[in-house]
Amino acid sequence: MASSRETSGTVVDAPEEAVAVDGPPRVVLDTALEVTSYRNFTARCYAMARSGGVHSVDFTNTQIVTLRRHEPAFREITTRVDHFVPDGMPLIWCLNRLGAGLRDRVYGPSFMRHCVLASPAPFTHYFLGGSVECLEKLQAAFRAANPALNVVGTQHGYFAGGDEPRILEEINRLSPDFIWVGLGTPKQQDWIHRHKPLIRRGVILAVGFAFDVNAGTKPDAPPWMQRLGLTWVFRLASEPRRLLGRYLKYNSLFLYYLLRDGLRRRS
């Protein structure tokens, strides 16, 4: 059974493990998705951080796989992603039709908690995104749960294009093991695509909504809705004006392409 504990008013997940050993990626709408679990992918990220190279991870929902299938410009800005991790339950259902045997998604906000709160002291973190208030609350929540957490730098997400050289210089000077990017889609994918070749080392993770959820500045769907794949319904009810058009378009396109293209076992 999955367990949880309370830290500064935030529930920190210790999710059920879906697979003992990661399987080969399975393809949904031309995107090769990882077959993995929270624990396994955390261990893989720690290994990537120790390797000294630059690695990029995208926590991928139905909107992202649909954008990659439907919009060539978006597909281009995700060509440097090394790992597409299934963040939404509909993708898990698709993967299981291909024999993945997964019981849970690897949800970006939960993975961020799982990875950061289990992070040994030698690992360092950099947070890029959110508001100043969000970043302050995010660090406070994580440090309350993991006093050994080493956040070496932060940058709010409301920067101008002229600030990018300074941000890149800071990241390379601080050389964090993990660079968490919460700028929202497609801004975070575009930022990673342009800057990955210029970053010297680290694991770059596009986690979007995870900053607000873990900071407590926006609510997340209750666990029962998440298990049923209804996170999008909760978010739509919370932010109807911002999300209605997006969900109508991309949910419909996802179903259209899924019915038209079908599923493939691996890339």
C-alpha positions in Angstrom: 0.0 0.0 0.0 1.1 3.6 -0.6 1.9 5.5 2.5 2.2 9.2 3.3 3.3 11.5 6.1 2.5 15.1 6.9 5.2 17.8 6.6 4.4 21.4 7.2 0.8 20.8 6.1 1.8 19.1 2.9 1.2 15.4 2.3 4.4 13.8 1.1 3.8 10.7 -1.0 5.6 7.4 -0.7 3.9 5.9 -3.8 3.3 2.3 -4.5 5.9 0.8 -6.8 4.6 -0.2 -10.2 7.4 -2.3 -11.5 10.5 -4.0 -10.0 12.6 -3.4 -13.1 12.0 -0.7 -15.7 10.9 -2.1 -19.1 11.7 -0.8 -22.6 9.9 2.4 -23.6 6.5 2.1 -25.3 5.2 4.5 -27.9 2.1 6.5 -27.6 1.4 9.0 -30.5 5.0 8.8 -31.6 6.4 9.6 -28.1 8.5 6.9 -26.5 7.4 6.8 -22.9 9.4 5.4 -20.0 8.1 2.3 -18.2 9.2 3.1 -14.7 8.2 3.9 -11.1 8.9 6.6 -8.6 11.6 4.7 -6.9 13.2 3.4 -10.0 13.3 6.7 -11.8 14.5 8.5 -8.7 17.5 6.1 -8.7 18.0 6.7 -12.4 18.1 10.5 -11.8 20.6 10.1 -9.0 22.8 8.0 -11.3 22.5 10.6 -14.1 23.4 13.4 -11.7 26.6 11.4 -10.7 27.5 10.8 -14.3 28.6 14.4 -14.9 26.7 14.8 -18.2 23.6 16.8 -19.1 20.3 14.9 -19.1 16.7 16.2 -19.7 13.5 14.8 -18.4 9.9 15.8 -19.4 7.0 14.7 -17.2 4.6 14.0 -20.0 0.8 14.2 -20.1 -1.7 13.8 -22.9 -1.4 17.4 -23.9 2.4 17.0 -24.4 2.1 13.8 -26.5 -0.7 15.4 -28.5 1.4 18.6 -29.1 4.3 16.4 -30.3 2.0 14.6 -32.7 0.1 17.6 -33.9 2.5 20.5 -34.0 5.9 20.2 -35.8 7.3 23.2 -34.0 6.6 21.7 -30.6 8.0 18.4 -31.6 11.2 20.2 -32.7 11.6 21.8 -29.3 11.3 18.4 -27.6 13.9 16.6 -29.7 16.6 17.1 -27.0 14.5 15.4 -24.3 16.2 12.2 -23.1 13.3 10.8 -21.1 9.6 11.2 -21.5 8.0 10.1 -18.2 4.3 9.3 -18.2 2.6 11.9 -15.9 -1.1 11.2 -16.7 -3.3 8.1 -16.0 -4.6 8.0 -19.6 -1.0 7.4 -20.7 -0.7 4.6 -18.2 -3.8 3.0 -19.6 -2.3 3.2 -23.1 1.0 1.8 -21.9 -0.7 -1.1 -20.1 -2.5 -2.0 -23.4 1.0 -2.5 -24.7 2.0 -4.8 -21.8 3.7 -2.3 -19.5 2.1 -3.7 -16.3 2.1 -0.3 -14.5 -0.2 0.5 -11.5 0.6 4.2 -11.3 1.9 7.1 -13.2 5.0 9.1 -12.3 3.2 12.4 -11.5 5.5 15.4 -11.7 4.5 17.1 -8.4 4.8 13.8 -6.5 8.1 12.8 -8.2 9.5 16.2 -7.3 8.6 15.6 -3.6 9.9 12.0 -3.8 13.2 13.0 -5.3 13.9 16.2 -3.4 12.9 14.8 0.1 15.0 11.7 -0.4 17.9 13.7 -1.8 21.2 12.9 0.1 23.1 16.0 1.3 25.7 16.0 -1.4 23.2 16.6 -4.2 22.4 20.2 -5.0 19.2 21.7 -6.5 18.3 24.8 -8.6 14.7 26.0 -9.0 13.7 27.9 -12.1 10.1 29.0 -12.3 7.1 30.2 -10.3 6.7 33.5 -8.5 9.0 34.9 -5.8 6.3 33.9 -3.2 6.0 30.4 -4.7 9.8 29.8 -4.6 10.0 31.0 -1.0 7.1 28.7 0.1 8.5 25.8 -2.0 11.9 26.0 -0.3 10.4 26.4 3.2 8.2 23.3 2.7 11.0 21.2 1.4 13.6 22.3 4.0 11.1 21.6 6.8 10.8 18.0 5.6 14.5 17.6 4.6 16.8 19.9 6.6 19.8 18.6 4.7 18.4 19.8 1.4 20.9 21.9 -0.5 19.2 24.5 -2.8 22.1 26.5 -4.3 20.0 28.9 -6.4 16.5 30.0 -7.5 15.1 32.2 -10.3 11.5 33.2 -10.6 9.7 32.5 -13.9 8.9 36.1 -14.8 12.2 36.9 -16.3 12.8 38.8 -19.6 14.7 37.4 -22.5 17.6 39.7 -21.7 18.0 37.9 -18.3 18.7 34.5 -19.9 22.5 34.9 -20.2 22.7 35.8 -16.5 20.6 32.8 -15.6 22.7 30.4 -17.7 25.9 31.8 -16.2 24.6 31.3 -12.7 23.5 27.8 -13.4 26.9 26.9 -14.9 28.7 28.6 -12.0 26.7 26.9 -9.3 26.8 23.5 -11.2 23.6 22.0 -9.5 22.9 18.3 -9.8 19.2 19.0 -10.4 17.7 21.9 -12.4 13.9 21.9 -11.8 12.1 23.9 -14.4 8.5 25.0 -13.7 7.7 27.4 -16.5 4.7 25.6 -17.9 4.2 24.1 -21.4 5.5 25.1 -23.9 7.8 27.7 -22.3 9.7 25.2 -20.2 10.3 22.9 -23.2 11.5 25.8 -25.3 13.9 27.0 -22.5 15.3 23.5 -22.1 15.7 23.0 -25.8 17.7 26.2 -26.2 19.8 25.9 -23.1 20.6 22.2 -22.8 23.5 22.5 -25.2 24.9 25.4 -23.1 24.6 23.8 -19.7 27.7 22.0 -18.5 26.2 19.3 -16.3 23.0 18.3 -14.4 19.7 16.7 -14.7 17.1 19.2 -16.1 13.5 18.3 -15.2 10.4 20.0 -16.7 7.9 19.7 -14.0 5.5 22.6 -14.7 2.6 22.6 -12.1 4.8 20.9 -9.5 6.2 24.2 -8.1 2.7 25.5 -7.2 1.4 22.2 -5.8 4.5 21.6 -3.6 4.5 25.3 -2.5 0.8 25.1 -1.6 0.0 28.1 -3.8 -2.4 26.1 -6.0 -4.5 23.0 -4.9 -4.0 19.6 -6.4 -6.7 17.0 -7.1 -7.6 14.6 -4.3 -6.0 11.2 -4.5 -9.2 9.4 -5.6 -9.6 11.8 -8.6 -5.9 11.3 -9.5 -6.4 7.5 -9.5 -9.3 7.7 -11.8 -7.5 10.0 -14.3 -9.6 13.0 -13.3 -6.9 15.4 -12.3 -7.8 17.5 -15.4 -11.4 17.8 -14.2 -10.2 19.2 -10.9 -7.8 21.6 -12.5 -10.5 22.7 -15.0 -12.9 23.4 -12.1 -10.1 25.4 -10.3 -9.1 27.5 -13.4 -11.9 27.3 -16.0 -11.1 30.4 -18.0 -7.4 29.5 -18.4 -7.8 25.8 -19.1 -11.2 25.2 -20.8 -10.0 25.9 -24.4 -6.8 23.9 -23.9 -8.5 20.8 -22.5 -11.3 20.9 -25.2 -8.7 21.1 -27.9 -6.0 18.7 -26.8 -8.2 16.0 -25.1 -10.2 15.8 -28.4 -7.0 15.6 -30.5 -5.5 13.0 -28.2 -8.5 10.7 -28.7 -8.6 11.4 -32.5 -4.9 10.5 -33.0 -5.1 7.5 -30.6 -8.0 6.1 -32.6 -6.3 6.9 -35.9 -2.7 5.9 -35.2 -3.1 3.1 -32.6 -0.3 2.1 -30.3 3.2 0.7 -30.9 5.3 -1.4 -28.5 8.6 0.4 -28.6 10.5 3.2 -30.4 
